[in-house]
Amino acid sequence: MTTTATTPVTADADAPARGALRALLPALAAHRAMTARTCAAALLEQGSLVALLTLAAHTVGTAVIEGRAPSAGTVTTLVALVLVRALMTWREMDLSHDLAYRVLAALRVRVFDGLARSAPARVAGRRSGDLAATAMADVEALEFFYAHTTAQLLAAGTVLTGGSVVLATVEPWLLVAVLPVAALLAAAPFADARARTARGGRTRGAVAGLSADTVETVDGLRELLAFGALSGRRRELAERGRQVGAAQRAEATWEAVAAAVRDLLIVAAVLGVVAAAAHSVTSGRLHGAWAPAAMALSLSVLGPVAESARALSQAVALRAAASRVDAAVRAPALAPPPTAPSPLPPGPLGVLLHRVRFDYGGGTVLDGVDLTVPPGTTLALVGASGAGKSTCAHLLARFWDPSAGAVRLLPADGDPVDLRDVEDTELRRAVVLVGQDTPLFHGTLADNLRLAAPGADDRALAEAARLCGVDRIAPLDTLVGERGATLSGGQRARVALARALLVRPRVLVLDESTAHLDNTGDAELAVALRQEARTTIVIAHRPAAMRRADRIAVLEGGRITEEGTWEELTSRPGSALNRILAATPC
Ligand SMILES: Nc1ncnc2c1ncn2[C@@H]1O[C@H](COP(=O)(O)OP(=O)(O)OP(=O)(O)O)[C@@H](O)[C@H]1O
């Protein structure tokens, strides 16, 4: 019983979804109280300025026209408004950034969860730097959206509405001068939204490309140096940097044009307001002493609208980043969790592949694989390069699900259990895959061994290390460097195997795990593996490893074409195994 967990809803960076920014809003739901406080602070910040400017203008108006000095109450109110404005400017910035950083922290975890759900199948086709750009740069770019748009837009809308009601009551002509400009300011960011989104998309794409190239260059520095290819790579990186610069410059140029247009609209509003006020005073509808206050109110409600228009125009350019983040967050699980998990029975487990078909979206790789590995036995899976052996291993670890057929665990007693029905944690304890190039993590040897079994005690750790010869590499508290860079390939293989043994899996899948070891090391590890009864599937090119297995299965043309013991298959002239052995370099 399986289910598809989520559905992808967004497009890639080249075609950001129209609703990409809206899709960011639900992230605020987890911080409702803080969002409300931020909105309230933004409203008080903007409202206090409008009130301050209006009251100050009124004070000046009555002083000049009527010769009345401001009362103590007016002066106190003005001082109070100045203090409120200053306090709320600080509070709004503090709260909005706090809110944004909390949302971004949660978003980074959700992006990571999305990558984990897709890994390694979907991420296999993407570049690490591109993924890093989504997880870091794209998420970081959204800080602007969360810190500078949502609360400010709501506050600006409220201030404009409140101001409009007052203006409509005092002098409707002032409202006529203000509202069209406010509408144009609000609409301006969307006037060229498509082009703005595309420009933002080009910047995000260029940044992701630069990130991908940089990560790949750092990873491959040794090879680039060895082949004298550093200067070529340097040129490519410089070109990438130039592309990022050009994309950012195009955005900045158009942003400057938008700023000039906003300024023009504000100037038009000032002229309109002055004309409307003059008309109202001369026609006797507005007392001259009130005219400065009415003009100040008209223009000050436009301030937050203009500021929000600037923020919105920048936010529209973030659609591409929002799309990339949203796509990562909503990535559907390629191996969805079971809706009704079946517990695995205790005791040894074998493996059963039943008519398994699989492709990576291109040609068929596995075309009806039938294979049974009884509990407690060792099977060597053999085949030419590209035959699909690793694909079988990945299906056994449930990195992918087969497109047809089933992969099942086979208890000694009882019904086989489909991998799709096993809860992930239980599956990870039962089946462990060790690959050829298992990367280690920055930390000590012991940290790396404990990765799969954090609760393992020191005795178990020492035993696994001893069995696989890890204790002969260095003391277990030795740092191994990033990806285990301070160890040799063979030493890394020993750590990877010891790590797997520490889990005490019931099914162990070894995908050319000892390829980096010499023959002695390979034989040594084979002895270590025999210490416990378990089902083992070995993908191997070495005849010695094939020979040690109870049975050998040959994978050819997407199917198992031959199965038997070493003696049976090698004694058969023209057998597939003999052909493979003949083609294997000594
Ligand atoms: N992530 C992937 N995306 C697309 N195609 C893939 C992917 N991984 C493997 N393939 C293709 O699937 C086929 C089987 O690959 P697989 O790695 O399973 O072969 P293999 O038998 O393990 O080979 P080798 O002995 O060289 O490791 C190959 O043609 C390979 O190019």
The ligand as an SDF file (V2000), in Angstrom:
LIG
                    3D

 31 33  0  0  0  0  0  0  0  0999 V2000
   20.9080    8.3740  -12.4880 N   0  0  0  0  0  0  0  0  0  0  0  0
   20.8830    7.8930  -13.7220 C   0  0  0  0  0  0  0  0  0  0  0  0
   20.2100    8.5330  -14.6690 N   0  0  0  0  0  0  0  0  0  0  0  0
   20.1370    8.0600  -15.9380 C   0  0  0  0  0  0  0  0  0  0  0  0
   20.7290    6.9100  -16.3380 N   0  0  0  0  0  0  0  0  0  0  0  0
   21.4170    6.2170  -15.4310 C   0  0  0  0  0  0  0  0  0  0  0  0
   21.5500    6.6610  -14.0800 C   0  0  0  0  0  0  0  0  0  0  0  0
   22.2950    5.7480  -13.4000 N   0  0  0  0  0  0  0  0  0  0  0  0
   22.6270    4.8060  -14.2960 C   0  0  0  0  0  0  0  0  0  0  0  0
   22.1090    5.0630  -15.5060 N   0  0  0  0  0  0  0  0  0  0  0  0
   22.2140    4.2330  -16.7130 C   0  0  0  0  0  0  0  0  0  0  0  0
   21.6340    2.9720  -16.4080 O   0  0  0  0  0  0  0  0  0  0  0  0
   22.4000    1.9230  -16.9730 C   0  0  0  0  0  0  0  0  0  0  0  0
   22.7860    0.9330  -15.8610 C   0  0  0  0  0  0  0  0  0  0  0  0
   23.6700    1.5990  -14.9920 O   0  0  0  0  0  0  0  0  0  0  0  0
   24.2410    0.8640  -13.6880 P   0  0  0  0  0  0  0  0  0  0  0  0
   25.0510    1.8520  -12.9490 O   0  0  0  0  0  0  0  0  0  0  0  0
   23.1420    0.1960  -12.9820 O   0  0  0  0  0  0  0  0  0  0  0  0
   25.1830   -0.2330  -14.3580 O   0  0  0  0  0  0  0  0  0  0  0  0
   26.2440   -1.1960  -13.6800 P   0  0  0  0  0  0  0  0  0  0  0  0
   25.9490   -2.5700  -14.1840 O   0  0  0  0  0  0  0  0  0  0  0  0
   26.2690   -1.0300  -12.2130 O   0  0  0  0  0  0  0  0  0  0  0  0
   27.5900   -0.6500  -14.3160 O   0  0  0  0  0  0  0  0  0  0  0  0
   29.0960   -0.6510  -13.7290 P   0  0  0  0  0  0  0  0  0  0  0  0
   29.5360   -2.0650  -13.6100 O   0  0  0  0  0  0  0  0  0  0  0  0
   29.8710    0.0770  -14.7750 O   0  0  0  0  0  0  0  0  0  0  0  0
   29.0570    0.0930  -12.4190 O   0  0  0  0  0  0  0  0  0  0  0  0
   23.5880    2.5650  -17.6600 C   0  0  0  0  0  0  0  0  0  0  0  0
   23.2830    2.6390  -19.0330 O   0  0  0  0  0  0  0  0  0  0  0  0
   23.6550    3.9540  -17.0730 C   0  0  0  0  0  0  0  0  0  0  0  0
   24.1170    4.8850  -18.0080 O   0  0  0  0  0  0  0  0  0  0  0  0
  1  2  1  0
  2  3  1  0
  2  7  2  0
  3  4  2  0
  4  5  1  0
  5  6  2  0
  6  7  1  0
  6 10  1  0
  7  8  1  0
  8  9  2  0
  9 10  1  0
 10 11  1  0
 11 12  1  0
 11 30  1  0
 12 13  1  0
 13 14  1  0
 13 28  1  0
 14 15  1  0
 15 16  1  0
 16 17  2  0
 16 18  1  0
 16 19  1  0
 19 20  1  0
 20 21  2  0
 20 22  1  0
 20 23  1  0
 23 24  1  0
 24 25  2  0
 24 26  1  0
 24 27  1  0
 28 29  1  0
 28 30  1  0
 30 31  1  0
M  END
$$$$
